[in-house]
Amino acid sequence: MYSPLHELLQGSPYFTKVPSKKEEKWRFSNLFNYLDKEYQKASIPTQKVPSKEEANVLEIHDGQLISHHLPSCVHIKEHSIFCEIEVNPFAKLASHSSPYPLELNIFEDVDLKLYFHYNNECFLSSNLNIILQEGVKANIYLYFKGGENSFISHANHVKLESKSKLYLTQEKHLSKTAVLISQDCLHLHENSYLQNFNLLSQGEYLHHFSKADLHYQSELKVSSLLLSSDAQRDIFSCDINHLADGSKSQVLSKQVIKDKSTCVFDANTMIAKGTKATQAQQSSHALLLSESAQIHAKPHLEIYSDDLSASHGSTVGELDELAISYLLSRGISLSKAKEILVSAFINEVIEDIEVSEHQKRVFKALGETDV
């Protein structure tokens, strides 16, 4: 029942081979350390489990849709649609559990919550396609939980039609022994808007990759908060393509790193030849809480046009000793003083979340972490 990961991968019709270390784009990945660990194939649930007593909620267990309470404006089905992931080799780690993605076709304004639950000691996959029709506004919160000693692959395909708006927040709060490879494939048509926030807080190895194509006067805001401790590895990377005039993108990532953990920020923004009035920003800010913590930051711009506004940068620092001394002089304990300064550091990226309910959920999740 239990097999090494590479044996399970060979049985998947969506997988050809495991990329070698030389082939990996991020050379500091230790993905190969997990190949000899034994996992079991995810089993299809045989019973429906009780659903949450909430409106506009979907529950997905081990890649399988279990229950949902959706309004009539959301059409749901399970089959393959409009795009294939080819850029990131990790996205091909699809298991037997979910060979076809779950599709949500949204025709009116709506708020949705999706709960992804994963079994223990499994090699499994989940896939989600989201399509917003013209002029639709949607707030979607994705919550990932479980996966003890599991290897998980997840992919989101998002397509925004003209003048649509999506506020997407993803909380990856898995078991501390989970390995997660995830990807967002984003397609923004003219005058559309997407805000995408990722919280990476738990898991032995978390790798999230975003690929986005921006068309005429579309706007994308991508932000992430990485909380890394012990010997954890967190990787946040993105590849953004400005393909038409007036498109805008903003990438902001913050990392709080302690113990022997490692975080990576790898961003590339391409502005196509002949485009006009495009805007692109990239920034990464890391806070190191121990001497053995590491950050690898690589902001990168690829520009083929003269009519644009673009900037990128990266900072790395420690807690301000003067600020700590000031708080101590006011009768605040050392641990509380550090907590205040860390909170002040991460609040910028959280307060940038435009949906207040999503903000509250993220702050609640932060209260459950030990960073």
N, C-alpha and C positions, 0 to 999 in steps of 0.2 A: 504493500500500500504506500510505503514511503520510498521515494527515489531521489537521487541527486538532481539538482536543478537542471543540469545540462541534458539529462535523459528526458525530463518532462518537456524541455524546449524542443527537442528533436521530434516529439510527437505532435507539435502544433503546426497546423497548415499555414499559419501566418508568420512562421519564423524560419529563417534559413540557417543562420549560424550565430554564435555568440561573438560579438566584436572583440578583437584582440585589443590589448592595451595600446598598441601602436595605432590602431584604427580609432580609438576613442578620441573624441574632440577634447575632452577634459582629462588630461593625462594623470591627474592626481586621484582619479577614481579608484576605489578598491573593490569594484564590482566583482572581480574574479574570486574574491575571498568567499563569496556566497555560493559558488558553483558546486562545491562538494557537500554543502549542507543538505540534509534530506527533507523534502517536502512531500505533501500528499496532494493529489489532484482534488480540486474543489468539487464537492458533490452538489448536485442540484437539489434545493430544498423540496421535500415531499409534502410539507404542510404549510398552509398559510399561517403566519403568526399574527397576533393581534396588532392592529395598527394604532398609531398614536391618535389621541382624540384632538387632532388639530385639522384645520382646513388648509387646503393647498399644500399637502405634504405627500412626498413619495418616500417609500422605504425600499432600499435595494440591499439584499443580502448576498454576498459572494458573487456579485455581478448579475443577480437575477432580481427582477422586479417582484416584490412580495405584495405590496398594497399601495393604494394611492387614494387621495381625496382631492380631485381636481375640478375646477370649474369647466363649463362647456367650451370656453374660449381656448382651452389647451387641448390639443389633439395629441394622443400618445400612441406610439407603436414601436415595435422592435424589428428593425431591419437596417441593412447597410445603405448609406446615402452619400452625399455629394463630394466627399473628398477622402483621399488616402494619405496617411502620414508616411513621408519618405525621407524627410530631412534627418530626423532623430532615430538612430537604429534601435534605441531602447523602446520606442513606441511599438515595435513589432513583437514585443513580449506578450502576445495575446494567448491566453490559455483556453482550455476546452470549456471553461465555465461560462464564458460569454462571447461567443464568436460573432454576434451581431450587436451593434450598439442600440441603446435605448434612445428614441427620438421624441423630442418635445417640440411641437409646432404651435407657436403662440400667436393668436390673432387679436387679442385685446390686452390692455394693461392688466398686470397681475403681479402678486407677490408669491413666491414659491420657496419651499424648504425641502431639500433632498438629503436623506440620511443614508450614507453608505456604511454598512457593517460588514466586517470581514472575519472569517473563521481563523482558527489557530493552526499553525504549522502547515499552511497551504501555499501552493503556487497558483495564483488566480488573477483574474482580470475584470475590469469594469469599464464600460464605454458609454459616453453620453453625447448626443447630438442636440443642439439647441438652435432653433430657427425662429427669429423674430420677423414677423411680417411688417410691411411698410407702416411707419408711424407708431409702432407699438412701443410701450415702455414696460420693462420688467425688472423686478428685484429678485434675485435668486441667491440663496444661501446653500452652499454645499458643505456637509459635515462628514468627515471621515473618521471612523472609529474601529478599534479592534486590531486584528492582524498579528497577534503574538507569534513570533518566530515564523512569520509568513513573508513571502516575496510577492508583491502586489504591483500590477501594472494598471494605470488608469489614464484614459484619454478623453478630453473634451473637444468636440468640434462645434464651434459657434459661428453662425452665419447671421449677420444683421442686414436686413433689407434697408432701403432708402428711408432716412429720417427716423429710424428706430433707435431706442436707447436701452442699454442693458447695464445694470449694476450687479456685478458678480463678485461674491465673497466666498473664499474657500478656506475652511479651517481643517487642517490636517493634524488631528490629535490622536495618532495611532499609538499602539503599544510601543514601549521603548525598545523592543526587539524586532520591530517590523522593518522591512526594506520596501521602499516605495519609489517607483519610477513613474512620473506623471507628466502629461503634456497638454497644453492648450493650443489648439489650432484655430485661429481667429480670422474671420473674413468680414471686413467692414465695407459696406457699399456706401454710396455717396450720402453725405450729410448725416451719417450715423455716429453714435457715441457709445463707447464702452469703457467702464471703469472696472478693473479686475484687481482684486486684492487677495494675496495669499499669505496665510499664517502657517509657517512650518515650525512646529514646536516640539514634536516627539517623533521618535523613530531612530533606529540604529543608523540608517542611511536613507536620506531623502533627496531626491533629485527631481526638480520641477523645471520644465522647459516650455517657453511660450513662443509660438511663431505667429506673426500677424501680418496681414496684407491690408494696407490702407488705400482707399480710393478717394475720389473728389470730395474735399472738405469734410472728411471723416476725422474723428478724434479718438485717441486711445490713451488711457491712463493706466499704467501697470505699476503696482506697488507690492512690496513684500516685506514681511518681518520674519527674520530667522532667529530662533532662540535655540542655542546649541550648548550642550553640556556633556560631561563624561568624555567618551571617545566618539561622540556622534559626528557624522558628516552630513552637512546640508549644502546643496548646490541649487542656486537659482540662476537660470540663464534665459535669455530671450533673443529673438531674431525678428526685427521689425523692418518692414519694407514699405517705404513711401512711394506709391505708384502713380499718384495723380496730384494735381494742383490743390493747394490749400489744406493739405492733410497735416494733422498735428499728433505728436506723440510725447509722452512724458513717462520716464521710468525712474522709480525711486525705490531703493532697497536699503533696509537697515538690519544690522546683525548685532546680536548680543551674544558673545562667545566666552565660554569659560572652560576650566579644566583642560583636557587634552583634545578638545573638539576642534573641528575645522569647518569653516564656511567658505563658499565660493560665490562670487558674483561675476557673471560672464554675459555681457550685453553687446549686441551689435545692431546698429540702426543704419539702414541703407536708404539713401535718397536718390531716386532714379533720375537719369539724364532727361533734361527738358522740363522737369517739374518746376512750378513756380509757387512762391509764397508758402513754402513748407516750414514747419517748426518742429524741432526735435530736442529733447532734453534727456540726459542720463545722469544719475547720481547714486553713489553708494557710500554709506557711512557705517563704519564698524566700531563697536565698543568692546575692547578686550578686557576681561575681568581676571585673567591669570596669565602668567608668563608663557605657559605652554600652549595657549590658545593661538590659532592661526586663521588668517584671512587671506584669500587670493582674490583680488579684484581686477577686472579687465573691462573697463568701459571702452567702447570702440564705435567710431563713426565712419561710414563709408559713403562719401559724397561725390555725386556726379552732376551737380547743378550749382549755379551761382546765386540763384534767387532763393535764399533760405535764411533761417535763423537756427543755429544749432550750438549746443554746449554739452560737455560731459566732464565728470570729475569723480574723485574718490578720496575719502578721508578715513584715517584709522587713528584711534585714540584710546586713552584710559580714563578712569574716573578722575575728576579734578580734585587734587589733594586740598587745594584752598577751599573749594566748596564743601568738602567733607569736614574740614576744620571749622568752618563757619557754622555748619549745622551742629557739630559736636558742642560748640561754645553756647549753643542755644538749648542745651539739655537733651538733644536727640541722640539716641544710641547709634553706634557705628553701623549696625545692620540696617536700621531704619534709614539712616542717612544715605547708605548705598542704594537702598530700595527707592528712595525719592529721586535720586539722580538717574537711575536706570529708567524709572517711569517717565521722567522728563525727556529722556533721550528718545524713547519709543513713541511717545504721545503724538509726535508730529505726523508719523505715517498713519496712525490709527485715526486721528482726527480728520485726516483727509478723506476718509470713507464718507460718502455723501448720504448714505441711508442710515438714519439714526438707529433703527432696530439692529442693523448689522454691526454698528459700532458697539452697541450694548452687548451683543453676543461675543464679540472679540474681546472686550474688556473682561467679561465673565470667564472666557477661556484662559486669559492670562492669569487670572486668580487661581487657576488649577495647576499652573506650571511652577517649577522650582528654580527658574532663572531669575 
